[in-house]
Structures are given as C-alpha cells and as structure tokens.
Amino acid sequence: MDGFSSAYAPGVSAPSPLGFTPYFVFKMLRYLLQSKKVISFDIAELNPSLDRDKLTAGLAAKIIDFVVMEC
C-alpha cells in the first residue's frame, strides 16, 4: 500500500504524494492477471491507526475484490 499516492492511501507508514494512482494499479493488475503467471499476491503496509476515513482499508478491499473477480 506504500506505493500508492497519499491522496488515495494515507494509512501507511511511509506516505508518498508521488505514488501510484488506483487507475494505474488496476490497469497493471488486469494486465498481470491476464498473463496467467500470477500465483499469489498480498496486501502489505496498511496501518489502521494512520488511516483517514478508512480510505486505505477501502482501497485494499477493492484491490482484493478486483483480483478475486479477475481470476
């Protein structure tokens, strides 16, 4: 989750204003999952005590949903 821009994922230990957008990550995930070479993935670096309005947790949930639906 540290790779995302802090605008989308404020609940991480090292927020970055120049990180990835969800649009880019979902596009990249679609490409990678279509290759049929992905065997696992995980969500890391989510800190609920730093999360503002559960933005990071919601994004993590959307990523999990996306991966499950694409597989």
N, CA, C and O atoms as a MOPAC input file, in Angstrom:
PM7 MOZYME 1SCF
protein

 N      0.82200 1    -1.18700 1     0.00000 1
 C      0.00000 1     0.00000 1     0.00000 1
 C      0.86900 1     1.25500 1     0.00000 1
 O      0.39800 1     2.33500 1    -0.35800 1
 N      2.14000 1     1.11900 1     0.40100 1
 C      3.05000 1     2.26800 1     0.41100 1
 C      3.27700 1     2.84800 1    -0.98400 1
 O      3.65100 1     4.01300 1    -1.11900 1
 N      3.05500 1     2.04500 1    -2.01400 1
 C      3.29700 1     2.51000 1    -3.37500 1
 C      2.26500 1     3.50400 1    -3.88500 1
 O      2.52400 1     4.22900 1    -4.84600 1
 N      1.10500 1     3.54500 1    -3.25300 1
 C      0.04800 1     4.46800 1    -3.68700 1
 C      0.33400 1     5.89200 1    -3.23800 1
 O      1.01800 1     6.12100 1    -2.24100 1
 N     -0.19100 1     6.82400 1    -3.97700 1
 C     -0.12300 1     8.22800 1    -3.57600 1
 C     -0.86700 1     8.39600 1    -2.25300 1
 O     -1.87700 1     7.73600 1    -2.00600 1
 N     -0.36100 1     9.27600 1    -1.42200 1
 C     -1.00000 1     9.50300 1    -0.12600 1
 C     -2.41400 1    10.05800 1    -0.25200 1
 O     -3.18100 1    10.00800 1     0.71000 1
 N     -2.76700 1    10.58000 1    -1.40900 1
 C     -4.13900 1    11.04200 1    -1.63200 1
 C     -5.12300 1     9.87700 1    -1.62300 1
 O     -6.29800 1    10.05200 1    -1.29800 1
 N     -4.64100 1     8.68900 1    -1.98200 1
 C     -5.50000 1     7.50500 1    -2.06300 1
 C     -5.26300 1     6.53600 1    -0.91300 1
 O     -6.15100 1     5.75700 1    -0.56700 1
 N     -4.06100 1     6.57500 1    -0.31200 1
 C     -3.72000 1     5.63900 1     0.75400 1
 C     -2.95400 1     6.36000 1     1.86300 1
 O     -1.73500 1     6.22700 1     1.97000 1
 N     -3.67900 1     7.12900 1     2.69000 1
 C     -2.99300 1     7.84800 1     3.76800 1
 C     -2.60700 1     6.95400 1     4.95400 1
 O     -1.76900 1     7.34500 1     5.76700 1
 N     -3.19400 1     5.78300 1     5.06100 1
 C     -2.97300 1     4.91400 1     6.21200 1
 C     -1.80600 1     3.96300 1     6.05000 1
 O     -1.95100 1     2.75500 1     6.23200 1
 N     -0.63800 1     4.51100 1     5.70500 1
 C      0.56400 1     3.69200 1     5.55600 1
 C      1.69500 1     4.31300 1     6.37400 1
 O      1.61500 1     5.46900 1     6.79000 1
 N      2.73400 1     3.53600 1     6.59400 1
 C      3.84300 1     4.03000 1     7.41800 1
 C      4.71300 1     5.05500 1     6.69500 1
 O      5.36200 1     5.87800 1     7.34000 1
 N      4.73300 1     5.01200 1     5.36500 1
 C      5.57200 1     5.94900 1     4.60100 1
 C      4.75800 1     6.55300 1     3.45100 1
 O      4.96200 1     6.18300 1     2.29500 1
 N      3.83900 1     7.47700 1     3.75400 1
 C      3.00400 1     8.06100 1     2.69500 1
 C      3.84100 1     8.86000 1     1.69000 1
 O      4.81600 1     9.52200 1     2.04700 1
 N      3.42500 1     8.77400 1     0.42100 1
 C      4.15900 1     9.46000 1    -0.64300 1
 C      3.18700 1    10.22600 1    -1.53300 1
 O      2.25100 1     9.63200 1    -2.07000 1
 N      3.38700 1    11.52300 1    -1.69900 1
 C      2.49500 1    12.28100 1    -2.57700 1
 C      2.69000 1    11.94600 1    -4.05800 1
 O      1.83900 1    12.27900 1    -4.88300 1
 N      3.78800 1    11.29800 1    -4.39700 1
 C      4.08200 1    10.98300 1    -5.80200 1
 C      3.91300 1     9.50500 1    -6.11900 1
 O      4.54000 1     8.99800 1    -7.05000 1
 N      3.08400 1     8.81300 1    -5.36700 1
 C      2.88700 1     7.38600 1    -5.59100 1
 C      1.92700 1     7.09500 1    -6.73600 1
 O      1.50900 1     7.99400 1    -7.46600 1
 N      1.59100 1     5.82500 1    -6.87300 1
 C      0.70100 1     5.36100 1    -7.93400 1
 C     -0.74200 1     5.78800 1    -7.69700 1
 O     -1.15500 1     6.00900 1    -6.55900 1
 N     -1.50100 1     5.90300 1    -8.77700 1
 C     -2.94300 1     6.11700 1    -8.67900 1
 C     -3.62900 1     4.75100 1    -8.73000 1
 O     -3.06700 1     3.80800 1    -9.28700 1
 N     -4.81500 1     4.62700 1    -8.16900 1
 C     -5.54400 1     3.36300 1    -8.29700 1
 C     -5.79200 1     3.00300 1    -9.76400 1
 O     -5.74400 1     1.82600 1   -10.12300 1
 N     -6.05200 1     3.97900 1   -10.60200 1
 C     -6.28000 1     3.70600 1   -12.02100 1
 C     -5.09500 1     2.95300 1   -12.62000 1
 O     -5.28500 1     1.95900 1   -13.32100 1
 N     -3.88700 1     3.41300 1   -12.35400 1
 C     -2.69800 1     2.75100 1   -12.87900 1
 C     -2.56000 1     1.33900 1   -12.33200 1
 O     -2.27600 1     0.40500 1   -13.08100 1
 N     -2.76000 1     1.18200 1   -11.03100 1
 C     -2.57500 1    -0.12600 1   -10.40200 1
 C     -3.60400 1    -1.13300 1   -10.90500 1
 O     -3.25500 1    -2.28400 1   -11.16700 1
 N     -4.85900 1    -0.72600 1   -11.04300 1
 C     -5.86800 1    -1.65800 1   -11.54900 1
 C     -5.58500 1    -2.04300 1   -13.00200 1
 O     -5.80300 1    -3.18900 1   -13.39600 1
 N     -5.11000 1    -1.10700 1   -13.78100 1
 C     -4.74400 1    -1.41400 1   -15.16800 1
 C     -3.57100 1    -2.40000 1   -15.20200 1
 O     -3.57500 1    -3.34400 1   -15.99100 1
 N     -2.58300 1    -2.18100 1   -14.35900 1
 C     -1.43300 1    -3.06500 1   -14.28400 1
 C     -1.84400 1    -4.45300 1   -13.78400 1
 O     -1.39700 1    -5.46800 1   -14.31800 1
 N     -2.69900 1    -4.49000 1   -12.75500 1
 C     -3.16300 1    -5.77400 1   -12.24100 1
 C     -3.92000 1    -6.56700 1   -13.30600 1
 O     -3.73200 1    -7.77700 1   -13.43600 1
 N     -4.76500 1    -5.89000 1   -14.05600 1
 C     -5.50000 1    -6.58400 1   -15.12200 1
 C     -4.52500 1    -7.21700 1   -16.11500 1
 O     -4.68800 1    -8.37400 1   -16.50500 1
 N     -3.52200 1    -6.45800 1   -16.51500 1
 C     -2.51800 1    -6.97000 1   -17.45300 1
 C     -1.79500 1    -8.18100 1   -16.86200 1
 O     -1.63900 1    -9.20200 1   -17.53200 1
 N     -1.36100 1    -8.06900 1   -15.62300 1
 C     -0.62300 1    -9.16200 1   -14.99500 1
 C     -1.48900 1   -10.40200 1   -14.79900 1
 O     -1.03100 1   -11.52100 1   -15.03000 1
 N     -2.72200 1   -10.21400 1   -14.37900 1
 C     -3.60400 1   -11.35600 1   -14.15500 1
 C     -3.97400 1   -12.04900 1   -15.45900 1
 O     -4.15800 1   -13.26600 1   -15.47700 1
 N     -4.08500 1   -11.30500 1   -16.53600 1
 C     -4.39500 1   -11.91300 1   -17.83200 1
 C     -3.24000 1   -12.75900 1   -18.35600 1
 O     -3.44300 1   -13.61200 1   -19.22000 1
 N     -2.04400 1   -12.53500 1   -17.85000 1
 C     -0.89300 1   -13.33000 1   -18.28000 1
 C     -0.96700 1   -14.76400 1   -17.74900 1
 O     -0.28000 1   -15.65200 1   -18.25400 1
 N     -1.79200 1   -14.98600 1   -16.74000 1
 C     -1.94900 1   -16.30000 1   -16.09600 1
 C     -0.66100 1   -16.78200 1   -15.43100 1
 O     -0.50400 1   -17.97700 1   -15.18300 1
 N      0.25200 1   -15.87100 1   -15.14400 1
 C      1.50300 1   -16.23300 1   -14.48400 1
 C      1.52200 1   -15.84800 1   -13.01100 1
 O      2.45100 1   -16.20900 1   -12.28900 1
 N      0.52000 1   -15.13000 1   -12.56500 1
 C      0.44900 1   -14.71400 1   -11.15900 1
 C     -0.05100 1   -15.89100 1   -10.33100 1
 O     -1.10100 1   -16.46600 1   -10.61900 1
 N      0.71300 1   -16.24200 1    -9.30000 1
 C      0.29700 1   -17.36800 1    -8.45300 1
 C     -0.09800 1   -16.92000 1    -7.04800 1
 O     -0.72400 1   -17.68000 1    -6.30800 1
 N      0.26600 1   -15.68300 1    -6.67300 1
 C     -0.15100 1   -15.17200 1    -5.36500 1
 C      0.04600 1   -13.65900 1    -5.31800 1
 O      0.72500 1   -13.07900 1    -6.16500 1
 N     -0.55700 1   -13.04000 1    -4.32200 1
 C     -0.35300 1   -11.62100 1    -4.06600 1
 C     -0.73800 1   -11.35000 1    -2.62600 1
 O     -1.42100 1   -12.15600 1    -1.99400 1
 N     -0.29800 1   -10.21500 1    -2.11100 1
 C     -0.69200 1    -9.84900 1    -0.75800 1
 C     -0.85900 1    -8.34200 1    -0.64400 1
 O     -0.40100 1    -7.57300 1    -1.48900 1
 N     -1.51900 1    -7.95500 1     0.41200 1
 C     -1.69400 1    -6.54500 1     0.75200 1
 C     -0.81700 1    -6.29700 1     1.97300 1
 O     -0.97100 1    -6.96200 1     2.99800 1
 N      0.09900 1    -5.34400 1     1.86400 1
 C      1.02400 1    -5.08300 1     2.96400 1
 C      1.11100 1    -3.58200 1     3.25100 1
 O      0.78600 1    -2.74800 1     2.40600 1
 N      1.55200 1    -3.27100 1     4.45300 1
 C      1.80000 1    -1.89900 1     4.88500 1
 C      0.53000 1    -1.06100 1     5.05300 1
 O      0.51200 1     0.11900 1     4.70300 1
 N     -0.51200 1    -1.66300 1     5.57900 1
 C     -1.73800 1    -0.92700 1     5.91200 1
 C     -1.77400 1    -0.76300 1     7.42700 1
 O     -1.75900 1    -1.74700 1     8.16700 1
 N     -1.82100 1     0.47800 1     7.87800 1
 C     -1.83800 1     0.77400 1     9.31200 1
 C     -3.15000 1     1.47500 1     9.65900 1
 O     -3.28900 1     2.67200 1     9.41000 1
 N     -4.11500 1     0.74900 1    10.22900 1
 C     -5.41600 1     1.34400 1    10.53200 1
 C     -5.34800 1     2.57300 1    11.44700 1
 O     -6.19600 1     3.46100 1    11.35400 1
 N     -4.35600 1     2.62700 1    12.31800 1
 C     -4.28100 1     3.78400 1    13.22600 1
 C     -3.87800 1     5.06400 1    12.49200 1
 O     -4.08700 1     6.15900 1    13.01400 1
 N     -3.30800 1     4.94700 1    11.30200 1
 C     -2.94100 1     6.10900 1    10.49300 1
 C     -3.94600 1     6.40200 1     9.39100 1
 O     -3.87200 1     7.44200 1     8.73700 1
 N     -4.88700 1     5.48300 1     9.18500 1
 C     -5.83800 1     5.60900 1     8.07600 1
 C     -6.85800 1     6.70400 1     8.34900 1
 O     -7.44400 1     6.75700 1     9.43000 1
 N     -7.06900 1     7.57200 1     7.37400 1
 C     -8.03100 1     8.66900 1     7.47300 1
 C     -9.32300 1     8.24000 1     6.78200 1
 O     -9.32400 1     7.94400 1     5.58700 1
 N    -10.39700 1     8.21000 1     7.52000 1
 C    -11.71900 1     7.85100 1     6.99000 1
 C    -11.73700 1     6.49000 1     6.29400 1
 O    -12.55500 1     6.25800 1     5.40400 1
 N    -10.84300 1     5.60000 1     6.69300 1
 C    -10.76300 1     4.23600 1     6.14900 1
 C    -10.51700 1     4.21100 1     4.63600 1
 O    -10.92700 1     3.27400 1     3.95100 1
 N     -9.84400 1     5.24900 1     4.11900 1
 C     -9.55100 1     5.30600 1     2.68500 1
 C     -8.63200 1     4.17100 1     2.25200 1
 O     -8.87600 1     3.52600 1     1.23300 1
 N     -7.59100 1     3.93000 1     3.01200 1
 C     -6.62300 1     2.89600 1     2.65200 1
 C     -7.24700 1     1.51200 1     2.77600 1
 O     -7.03600 1     0.65600 1     1.91700 1
 N     -8.00300 1     1.29000 1     3.82600 1
 C     -8.67100 1    -0.00200 1     4.01000 1
 C     -9.66600 1    -0.25300 1     2.87600 1
 O     -9.76600 1    -1.37200 1     2.37200 1
 N    -10.39000 1     0.77200 1     2.48100 1
 C    -11.33800 1     0.63000 1     1.36900 1
 C    -10.62500 1     0.31200 1     0.06300 1
 O    -11.09500 1    -0.51500 1    -0.71800 1
 N     -9.50300 1     0.96000 1    -0.17500 1
 C     -8.73100 1     0.68600 1    -1.38600 1
 C     -8.20000 1    -0.74000 1    -1.36700 1
 O     -8.24500 1    -1.43300 1    -2.38300 1
 N     -7.70400 1    -1.17800 1    -0.23100 1
 C     -7.21300 1    -2.55200 1    -0.11200 1
 C     -8.33800 1    -3.55200 1    -0.39100 1
 O     -8.12400 1    -4.55500 1    -1.07000 1
 N     -9.52700 1    -3.27900 1     0.13100 1
 C    -10.67900 1    -4.15800 1    -0.10900 1
 C    -11.04200 1    -4.19500 1    -1.59300 1
 O    -11.37600 1    -5.25400 1    -2.12500 1
 N    -10.97700 1    -3.04900 1    -2.25700 1
 C    -11.28300 1    -3.00100 1    -3.69000 1
 C    -10.25300 1    -3.77300 1    -4.49900 1
 O    -10.59500 1    -4.40800 1    -5.49600 1
 N     -9.00300 1    -3.72300 1    -4.08000 1
 C     -7.96300 1    -4.48600 1    -4.78100 1
 C     -8.21200 1    -5.98100 1    -4.64200 1
 O     -8.11600 1    -6.72700 1    -5.61600 1
 N     -8.53100 1    -6.41200 1    -3.43500 1
 C     -8.82300 1    -7.84400 1    -3.21300 1
 C    -10.01600 1    -8.27400 1    -4.05700 1
 O     -9.96900 1    -9.31200 1    -4.71700 1
 N    -11.07800 1    -7.48700 1    -4.03700 1
 C    -12.26200 1    -7.80200 1    -4.82900 1
 C    -11.91400 1    -7.89500 1    -6.31300 1
 O    -12.35900 1    -8.81400 1    -7.00000 1
 N    -11.12800 1    -6.95400 1    -6.80100 1
 C    -10.73800 1    -6.92400 1    -8.20900 1
 C     -9.97100 1    -8.19200 1    -8.57800 1
 O    -10.26300 1    -8.82400 1    -9.59300 1
 N     -8.99400 1    -8.56300 1    -7.75600 1
 C     -8.18300 1    -9.73800 1    -8.05800 1
 C     -9.02800 1   -11.01000 1    -8.03800 1
 O     -8.88200 1   -11.86500 1    -8.91100 1
 N     -9.91000 1   -11.13600 1    -7.04700 1
 C    -10.76500 1   -12.31500 1    -6.97200 1
 C    -11.69600 1   -12.39500 1    -8.18200 1
 O    -11.90100 1   -13.47700 1    -8.73100 1
 N    -12.25200 1   -11.27900 1    -8.59400 1
 C    -13.18300 1   -11.27600 1    -9.72300 1
 C    -12.47000 1   -11.51500 1   -11.04800 1
 O    -13.06600 1   -12.08000 1   -11.96500 1
 N    -11.21600 1   -11.10400 1   -11.17500 1
 C    -10.46100 1   -11.28100 1   -12.42300 1
 C     -9.91800 1   -12.70700 1   -12.58400 1
 O     -9.64700 1   -13.15000 1   -13.70000 1
 N     -9.76000 1   -13.42000 1   -11.46200 1
 C     -9.15900 1   -14.77200 1   -11.54600 1
 C    -10.15700 1   -15.82400 1   -11.91400 1
 O     -9.80500 1   -16.99900 1   -12.02200 1

